[in-house]
Amino acid sequence: MAVTIGTASGGFFRDLSPVLRRSLLEIAVVRTYRDGAVIHRRGDRSRALSIVRSGAVRMSNIGRDGREVTLATLAPGESFGEFTMFADLPRQFDLTAHGESVIESINHRRFQALLRSSPALSQHVIRHLAQRLHQALELLDDERRLPLPARLAKRLWQRSLLADEQGDIVATQQELADELAVSRVALSAAIHQLVAAGLISTGYGRICITDPEQLEAWVAKQSQLAPAGGVFDAA
């Protein structure tokens, strides 16, 4: 059974038609943030949908012990703020710029007005949110079913959207350990297994996927899911 190792959603902006892109850009406020600058704090209630134009955005939280844990790093074309926009919920995470980043934000009033005048945008939003839910459920299943090296391989594939000019993924072991909710010791062992298999190579704070097709095939072999329909051929 094939296993999808890309993100379930191609990103809110990347999947838009050129016409819808222009419509959103016309009503968006564009801001540039320096590396590490705070975009939103957990608990903020500002109702706005934001899209990463360039750079990246870290989603993280700080525990009572002062330790910061990163949940995800959003690549260009990806969005955040859907919960505040559509459900009027407070933001769940601190959002900070990862490298110099350009963010396009659309406030609730303007976005709702555009939704009312554009059935195509409404359909796109529904599809996008359904994909995000699908991705979340897939991640939960991966956590329960896949061994850590396979989960790491999938996360590195997703991170490849943020590769630098050399094609390397810039990430520390602690960042990856936080995103996968494992210890650095366990993460290090998983990295060594992928290196030994010839799937990745490493440098100081950098990881390179040596052969994307080989990596995809390797992850597919790790799947423990039954074929679609859940019925095995007993013959």
Salt bridges, closest charged atoms under 4 A:
ASP15 OD2 - ARG127 NH1 3.91
ASP44 OD2 - HIS40 ND1 3.87
GLU68 OE2 - ARG58 NH2 3.27
GLU82 OE2 - HIS128 NE2 3.05
GLU82 OE2 - ARG132 NH1 3.21
ASP88 OD1 - ARG47 NE 3.75
ASP94 OD2 - ARG41 NH1 3.64
GLU104 OE2 - ARG53 NE 2.56
GLU138 OE2 - LYS154 NZ 2.99
ASP141 OD1 - ARG145 NH2 3.03
ASP142 OD2 - LYS154 NZ 2.65
ASP164 OD2 - ARG206 NH2 1.90
ASP168 OD2 - ARG206 NE 3.35
GLU175 OE1 - ARG159 NH2 3.94
ASP178 OD1 - ARG67 NH2 2.70
GLU179 OE1 - ARG155 NH1 2.82
GLU179 OE2 - ARG159 NH2 2.42
